[in-house]
Amino acid sequence: QVQLVESGGDLVQAGGSLRLSCTASGSIVVINAMGWYRQAPGKQRDVVAVVTNGGTTNYVDSVKGRFTISRDNAKNTVYLQMNSLRPEDTAVYYCSSYPSRIGFWGQGTQVTVSS
């Protein structure tokens, strides 16, 4: 079973940048759409960005123009470049397929943005 490992989270000041990585233990080329999700304390886990094998990307309105999702199938890795971070971006970030699958989650990586 393919496992996911997210990394790159940190504590940053508002306006700063981070690059998150999600590396799979197996091939992700068979998964057409991969997504980054986030979960803030007390809230549900929501998708923020999706990328397909063809390079099509989609974002929730709140991150458009600030976040960029990409994937490198040769490295079995999905990235999330986050710029102009805001305190409301604070959350645990996860990657998974899109739509997500039960049990197909990593441990997540914490992003904290201070004001």
Buried (B, 14 or more C-beta within 10 A) or exposed (E): EEEBBBBBBBEBEEEBEBBBBBBBEEEBEEBEBBBBBBBBEEEEBEBBBBBBBEEEBBBEEEBEEBBBBBBEBEEBBBBBBBBEBBEEBBBBBBBBBBEBEEEBBBEBBEBBBEE
